Amino acid sequence: MPEGNKMITDATVAIKGAGEMASGIAHRLYRAGMTRILMLEAENPLCVRRFVSFCEAVHDGTSEVEGIRARLAARLPDVAPIWQAGEIAVIADPEWKSVGALKPDIMIDAIMAKRNLGTRKDEAAFVIGVGPDFVAPRDVHAVIESNRGHDLGRVIYDGSAEPYTGMPGEIKGIAKERVLRAPVAGRVRHMHQLGDAVKKGDPVLYVDNAPVYAPFDGILRGLIREMTVDKGEKVGDVDPRARKEYCFTISEKARGIAGGVLEAVLHEYFGHDERE
């Protein structure tokens, strides 16, 4: 439980990562009144679902997801003015140095690296790990299940989430095929834009001179920036539901994970601990 009688709306929240899932978490916490949010990202984030990811602020200076705006902070003293303007702060800090300086009340690891890259439960009064390889209460205070299925979003206080399956979630019976990956290492060059309708066999992009084709008819829901990528990197996502509005809205998976995070935070502040 956070020290003193601090209001939950005054809580400082640090989120490692600012990609799709981390942004869904930040959006829900912000809507719930926790607006003092700092998201820590890589200096050159690789993001496919760019319209719903606050990490785009690293590239563009600002990013907006479903009516909530994030702004890039050049350094930690810039964060408070961003909060005062009613915005989420994003900082390029891959080594998480800002966590120690900020001393957040709540820290959430939502990097979605499929493993714990070093998060510890002494980094904040309450620490949450999203996905596999975090163990509660050893590493973090709570773990959030990130695998699609019956337990998606479940809060775990003793143990860990399910192992990484390596298989994307099914949409209309399609799983692995909907994710586009770089066939070679090289520079991405777009042939379509994010949100475009594509037909099976359309060249969506090139990585150097190697084409990446649409595997079926649908909407290009995800598309990485024109940047250098490694072989096998996720570079796109075709949605067979062909609903363009889905490109601009938070997914059901991100909302489910975000709901688990919000439950864990509210339980920490207000809940009765059945373990006592």
Buried (B, 14 or more C-beta within 10 A) or exposed (E): EBEEEBEBEEBBBBBBBBBBBBBBBBBBBBBBEBBBBBBBBBEEBBBBBBBBBBBBBBBEEEBBBEEBBBBBBEEBEEBEEBBEEEBBBBBBBBEBEBBEEBEBBBBBBBBBBBEBEEBBBEBBBBBBBBBBBBBBBEBBBBBBBBBBEEBBBBBBBEEBBBEBEEEBBEBEEBEEEBBBBBBEBBEBEBBBEBBBEBEEEBEBBBBEEEEBBBBBBBBBBBBBBEBBBEEEBBBBBBBBEBEBEBBBBBBEBBBBBBBBBBBBBEBBBEEEEEEE
